[in-house]
Amino acid sequence: MAVPVNRSVRLGAVAALSVAGLLLTGCSGDGGGDGGDGPTSAASTASASPSASETADTAGAGSGSPSTAPSASPSGSYEPATSEGPAKNVPMPEMPEAMKEPTEEGLEAALEYWWEAGYYLQLTGEAGPFEQVSADQCVICDSLADNFDEIYGSGGWSTGAEYKIEDLVVDLNDDGTGSMIVVVREGPTHQYRSNGQEYASKDADKSFRTHWTGYASYEDNSEQWVIEELIVQSDSEINE
C-alpha cells in the first residue's frame, strides 16, 4: 500500500524502511509515512540511499566511474526532466552480457545494471528492465517499483537522482549465490505532481553517500544474476 510522505524518493530511504518492515512485520515493502504530501510507498520515509537517498546513474556507471546523463534513444535526443515536465527520449538500458555469467564479474555487472535500470525507472516510471534483474521476493525492488508506478500513474514525474558507484566488492558462494558491499553516491532529486507542483522535501537538493550490503543469486533457468536484496548500513549527507 502506498501512502503520502513528505520527501523525495531516494533509493537508500526506500531500502532502510523496506528492510525495517521486513524485519518487524514480515511484509514486503509497506510501511508508515510521516503525513506529508506525495504518492510514495512508506518505505521512502527513511533516510538511506535509491535509500533515504535518491537513485541515479546511466549506462555503464560502474565501480569508481562517474555518472553520466543518458544518451540519445532511437526516438530522438535525450532531454532531462525539469520542473516543466518529465524526461524525454530516455534510452532503455541494455542488459550486459557479462551478467549472464556465474562469475564475480557477472555479479558486478548485474549490480551495476540494477542501478542503471533503477535510474531508468525513476525517469520513466517503466519497471521492465528493473524487474528483469530483481528477484520476485526482493523487498526494496518491489518498494521502488511501486513508488514510481504511483508517481507516474498519477500523472507526475521525477528528475531522478544521478548516482555514482564509488566502491564495489563481491564474493561468490558455492551454492550459486553471491554477497556484495557497495558504496553509492546519490545526487539531488525532485518529484512533481501532474499539475507541476513539487512534492515538498527537505532532502530534494541534497546529495548522499550510502553504504549497502546485499546478496544475489544466479538463476540457472534464466542464466543470469538477480538481486535478492540490498540493505542500507549507513547513509550520510555530502556537504560540498
C-alpha positions in Angstrom: 0.0 0.0 0.0 1.4 3.4 -0.9 1.0 6.3 1.5 1.7 10.0 1.2 5.1 11.1 2.6 6.8 14.4 2.8 10.0 13.7 1.0 11.6 12.8 -2.3 12.1 9.2 -3.1 15.7 8.1 -2.7 16.8 4.5 -3.0 18.5 4.5 0.4 15.4 5.7 2.1 13.4 3.0 0.3 15.9 0.4 1.4 16.0 1.3 5.0 12.3 1.3 5.6 11.7 -1.7 3.4 14.1 -3.8 5.4 12.7 -2.5 8.7 9.2 -3.6 7.6 10.5 -6.9 6.6 12.2 -7.5 10.0 9.3 -6.2 12.1 6.3 -7.3 10.2 7.3 -9.8 7.6 5.6 -7.5 5.0 7.1 -6.8 1.6 7.6 -3.1 1.2 4.7 -1.4 3.0 5.2 0.9 6.0 4.1 4.1 7.6 4.6 7.6 6.3 5.1 10.9 8.0 1.9 12.5 6.9 3.3 14.8 4.3 2.5 15.1 0.6 3.5 12.7 -2.2 2.4 9.3 -3.5 5.2 7.1 -2.5 5.4 3.8 -0.5 6.0 4.0 3.2 9.5 2.7 2.5 10.5 6.1 1.2 10.3 7.9 4.6 13.6 6.6 5.9 17.0 8.2 5.1 19.4 5.9 3.5 20.0 5.6 -0.5 18.0 4.5 -4.3 17.7 4.6 0.3 16.8 7.7 2.1 18.7 9.0 -0.9 17.6 9.2 -4.4 18.8 6.9 -7.1 20.5 7.5 -10.3 23.1 6.7 -13.0 23.2 5.8 -16.5 24.6 3.1 -18.8 28.0 1.9 -17.8 28.3 3.6 -14.4 30.5 1.0 -12.7 32.7 0.9 -9.6 34.6 4.2 -9.4 33.2 5.5 -12.6 31.4 8.9 -12.9 27.7 9.1 -13.5 26.7 10.4 -16.9 23.4 11.5 -18.5 21.6 9.1 -20.7 22.5 9.4 -24.4 20.0 9.6 -27.2 17.4 7.0 -27.8 16.2 5.8 -31.2 13.3 8.2 -31.0 15.4 11.3 -30.6 17.9 13.2 -28.4 17.6 12.7 -24.7 16.0 15.6 -22.8 16.4 15.6 -19.0 13.4 16.1 -16.7 12.8 19.6 -15.4 10.1 21.3 -13.3 8.2 21.8 -16.5 7.9 18.1 -17.4 9.4 14.6 -17.4 12.5 13.4 -19.3 12.0 12.7 -23.0 13.6 10.0 -25.2 15.2 8.2 -22.3 17.2 5.3 -23.8 16.3 1.9 -22.4 19.2 0.2 -20.7 20.6 -2.9 -22.2 21.3 -6.0 -20.1 25.1 -6.6 -20.3 26.2 -10.0 -21.5 28.6 -10.2 -18.6 25.8 -10.6 -16.0 24.8 -13.9 -17.7 28.0 -15.5 -16.4 28.1 -17.1 -12.9 31.3 -15.2 -12.1 32.3 -12.3 -9.9 32.4 -10.1 -13.0 28.9 -11.2 -13.8 27.6 -10.3 -10.3 29.3 -6.9 -10.6 27.7 -6.3 -14.0 24.3 -7.3 -12.6 24.5 -4.9 -9.7 25.6 -2.0 -12.0 22.7 -2.8 -14.3 20.3 -2.9 -11.4 21.2 0.7 -10.6 21.1 1.8 -14.2 17.7 0.2 -14.6 16.6 1.9 -11.4 17.5 5.3 -12.8 15.6 4.5 -15.9 12.6 3.6 -13.7 12.9 7.0 -11.9 13.0 8.9 -15.2 10.2 7.0 -16.9 8.1 5.0 -14.5 8.8 1.9 -16.6 9.8 -1.0 -14.4 10.5 -3.7 -17.1 14.3 -3.6 -17.1 14.5 -3.1 -13.3 12.2 -6.1 -12.7 14.3 -8.2 -15.1 17.3 -8.0 -12.7 15.3 -8.1 -9.5 14.2 -11.3 -7.6 10.5 -11.7 -7.1 10.9 -11.6 -3.3 13.2 -8.5 -3.3 11.6 -6.1 -0.8 13.4 -2.9 -1.8 12.9 -3.8 -5.5 9.1 -4.0 -5.1 9.0 -0.8 -3.0 10.9 1.2 -5.6 8.8 -0.1 -8.5 5.6 0.7 -6.5 6.8 4.2 -5.7 7.4 5.2 -9.2 4.4 3.4 -10.6 2.3 5.6 -8.3 4.1 8.8 -9.2 3.8 8.3 -12.9 0.5 6.6 -12.7 -1.0 9.7 -11.2 0.5 11.9 -14.0 3.5 13.0 -12.1 7.2 12.6 -12.8 10.7 12.6 -11.3 14.0 14.2 -12.2 15.8 11.0 -11.0 18.8 11.0 -8.7 22.1 10.8 -10.6 24.3 8.2 -8.9 27.9 7.1 -8.9 29.0 3.7 -7.7 32.2 4.6 -5.8 33.2 1.2 -4.4 32.0 -2.4 -5.1 33.2 -5.7 -3.6 31.6 -9.0 -4.4 32.1 -12.5 -3.1 30.8 -15.8 -4.5 29.5 -18.7 -2.5 29.4 -22.4 -3.5 25.6 -22.5 -3.7 25.2 -20.2 -6.7 24.7 -17.1 -4.5 26.9 -14.0 -4.0 27.2 -11.2 -1.5 28.2 -7.6 -2.1 29.3 -4.5 -0.4 28.7 -1.3 -2.4 29.1 2.5 -1.7 26.9 4.7 -3.8 26.7 8.5 -4.1 23.3 9.9 -5.0 22.6 13.4 -6.1 19.5 15.6 -5.7 16.1 14.5 -7.0 12.8 16.2 -7.3 9.3 14.8 -7.8 6.3 16.6 -9.3 2.5 16.2 -9.4 0.6 16.2 -12.6 -0.1 19.9 -12.2 3.6 20.7 -11.9 3.6 21.3 -8.2 6.6 19.8 -6.5 6.2 17.3 -3.6 7.8 19.1 -0.6 11.0 17.5 0.6 13.8 18.8 2.8 16.2 16.5 1.1 15.4 17.3 -2.6 18.6 19.4 -3.1 20.9 17.3 -1.1 23.4 14.6 -2.0 24.0 11.4 0.0 26.6 8.7 0.2 25.2 5.3 1.2 26.9 2.1 2.2 25.0 -1.0 1.3 25.3 -4.8 1.8 23.3 -7.3 -0.2 23.1 -10.6 -1.9 22.2 -12.1 -5.2 21.6 -15.4 -6.9 22.5 -16.9 -10.2 19.3 -18.4 -11.8 20.0 -21.4 -13.9 16.7 -21.1 -15.8 17.2 -17.6 -17.0 21.0 -17.9 -16.9 21.6 -14.6 -15.2 22.2 -12.9 -11.9 19.3 -11.4 -10.0 19.4 -9.1 -7.0 17.8 -10.8 -4.0 18.0 -7.8 -1.5 20.0 -4.7 -0.7 20.2 -3.3 2.8 21.4 0.1 3.9 24.1 0.1 6.5 24.7 3.8 6.7 23.7 7.0 4.9 25.3 10.4 5.2 24.7 13.7 3.6 27.5 15.0 1.4 28.4 18.7 2.1 30.2 20.4 -0.7 
